[in-house]
Amino acid sequence: MLKVEDLHVSYGLLEVVKGISFTVGDAEIVTILGSNGAGKTTTLRSLSGLPVQKRGRIEFDGAEIGGLSADQVMARGLCLVPEGRRLFPDHTVMENLELGAFRRRRPKERATLRKDYDEIFALFPQIKDRLLQNAGLLSGGEQQMVAIARALISRPRLLMLDEPSLGLAPILVRSIFKSFAALRERGITLLLVEQMAWLALEICDRAYVLEAGRFTIEGYRDEIMRNPRVVEAYLGKVATGAGAARPST
């Protein structure tokens, strides 16, 4: 579905992403791991059409999209849930969701739009009772759910998520990450950037490790979880089996 070749991204004279190449297949969850400053957010910004200096090739469904603007990229079916959620705090939850549906506000889409709202509320029942509440008054976890729901209502084929666990209570993080597996079962592809490596590796199919703007390790989930460098740098103790890795205490 997504193919990136030799991507370089710079801010002025500073090159942040230094020639990375990777793929994301249909109905996969692919995660990019890395520490702060590794270039993870910059990578997602470049894929989503936000203004950055970049070179390389970005293909989606075989078509080059590297030169498209953010709204054109979104129209192709790629949608970014940014770090920090970026909701409109003085607008209601429903108004925030409606922004995600602005391309679908046509009479012929009314029935499918209503169905999609029902599916989203089934996925995130916590926000259904908050529709008339201003988004800025929600908890961090509820705001993250609204941000993901806002992206989903646009009917993305590939959903990109930047640090979805940031600042959330552990119980809410678990709930949100459980929803990602449910989205994959519905056929939605996910590209996930996450610092909590053990959590991301529980749900992903494949992973890439980004260090100083370059991929240093890549592979399927079980391979990554058993890689000594990943264990030492990101997992905290030796993983004895798939899904077994946790931070040391």
N, C-alpha and C positions, 0 to 999 in steps of 0.2 A: 504493500500500500504506500508506504513512505520510504524513499531512498535518498540518502544524503551522501554526497561525495565531495571530499576535500573542502570542507567548509571552514573558512577563516572569517572571524568577526573581530572588528577593532572599534575602539573608542579613541578617535584621534590617532595618535601615534602608538597607542597601546594595543597590541594584539592580545585579545583575551581567549579566543578560540583559535586553535592552531592546526587546522587541517584535519578535522575529524570526518569519519565516514561511518555510517550505520544504516540499518534498515529496521522497519517496523512492519510486521505482517498483519493480515486481516485477523481481527478478533484476538489479538495478542495484548498482553500487558508487558511493556518493556520499561525498565527503570534505568535512570542514569543516577549513579551514586557519586558522591564527591563531597569534599569539605567546602566551607565558605571560600569564595573567591576562585573556585576551580573553573568556572565558566558555565555552570548548569543553567542559570537563569538566562544568561546571554544566548545560549543555544536555543532555548524555547522562544525568546524574543525574535530571533532571526527566522525561525520557522513560521511564526505567526504573522509575519509581515510588518512588525513594528520597526520604526526607523533605526537602523544600525548600519554601519559600514560592513559589508560582507562580500565575499566572493566564494565561488564553489557552485555546486549544483544541488538543488532541492527539487525532487520529483514527487508528485502525489498522483497516484493512479497513472503513472507514465508520462504525465505532463509537467513541464518545468513551471514552478511557482515562485522561484526565488526573487523575481522582479515584481511580484504582485503586492498591492497594498494590503493592510490588515483586513479591511472589509471584503476585499476580493478573495483573500485566503479563507476567511470565514464562510463566504458564499460557496466555496469548493467543498466545505465540510470539515475544516480543521478549526478547532476552537480551544482557546487557552483560558484556564482558570488561574489567574495570576497569584503570585505570592502576596499575602496580605488581603486577599479577597476582593478589594476595590469595589465594594458596594456603594450605593448612594444612601448614606445613613439617614437623611431626612425624608426619604421616600419610603413608602410601605414595602413590605415584602412582595406583595403582588405587583406593585409598580416596578420593582427590580426585576421580577420574573418576566414581566411584559416586555422589558427592554431586550431580553434574549429572544423574544418571539416576534420582534418587529418586522422581520422579513416574511413572516407567515400570516400576517394579519390580512388575509384575503378570504372572501366568503367561502370559496371552495375548500379552504383549509380548516374551517371552523370545527368540523367533526373530529378530524385527526388531532387538532390542537387540544381539544377538550380531552381526548383519550390520552394524549401525552402528559397533560397536567395530572390526570388521575394516576398514571404510572409513576410520575415523580413523587406525588404525595404518598403513594404506597411505599416507595423507596425511602422517603424522608418524612414519616408521619409527624415528626416534631414541628415542621414548619407549616403544616396545614392549618393549625390553630393560631398561627401568627400572621396570617396574610394581611390583616389590616393594621398591624403594628409596624412602626418605623424600624427599618433594618438596623439602625444604629443602637437600638435598645436590646437587641438579641445578645445571647451569649456568643462567645467566640466560635463554639462548635456549631451553633445554629446558623451563624453568619456563613460559615464554610459550607454548610448544606445548601443555603440559599445561593451562594456563588456557583456551586456545582449544578444546582437545579437550573439556574439562569443559563448556564452553558448548554445543559441537556435539552432545554426547550427549543433551542435552535436546531435540533436534530443533527448533531455532529456525527461524522463517521469516525473521526479521530479526535479524542479528547486529550488535551495536554494539561497536566496539573503540576503547578510549581509549589513545592513544599506544603502539601495539604495538611500536614500534622502540626504546622508551626503554631505554637502558643496554645494548643488545645489540651484539655484534660485527657488522661489515658483512656478512660472509658468511652469518650466521644471519638477519639482517634480510632479505636477498635471498630466502632459502629460505622464510621465513614469508610475505612478501608474494606470492611465487609461489603459495602455497597459497590466497590470497584469490581469485585469478583462477579457480582450480580449483573453489572453493566457488560462485562465481557460475555456472559452467557446470553445477553440480548444481542450480541454481535457488534458491540461498540469497541473500538480499539483504543487503548490507553497508552500514552507516553507519560511516565511519571518521574518527576525529579524529587528526590527525598533524601534528607540527611539521616533519618532514622533507618539505617540500612536493614536491620533485622526485620523491621515491619514491612518494608517494601519487598524484601526477598520472600516473605511468606506468600505473597499473592502474585508475583510476576512470573512470566515465562522465561524471559531472558534479561540480562543486565549488562550494563557498561559502566566501567569505573573511569571517571574523568578526573585527571590530576594536572593542574597547571595548564589547562587548555587542550590536553591531549588524552585520548583513551589509552589507558595502560593495561587494562584487563577487560575481557568480554567473554560471554559464554552463557550457557543455560543456567537456570537458577541453582540447581544442585552443584554444578561445577563451581559457581561463584561462591557458594556458601562453604565450600571445602577448600577454597584457595587460601593458603596460609597468609598471604599478604592482606587479603580482605578480612580474614578473621582477626588478625592483629590490629589493623587500622580501623575497622568499622564494626566488628561484631563483638569484640571484647572477650570472647572465649571460644574454644574449639566447638564447632558444630558437629554433633554426633549423628545427625540425621536431618532429612529435609524438614524445615520448619522448626528445628530444635535450637537455633541460635538465638541468644538473647544477650543484651548487655550484661557485663559482669557487675556485681553489686559489692 
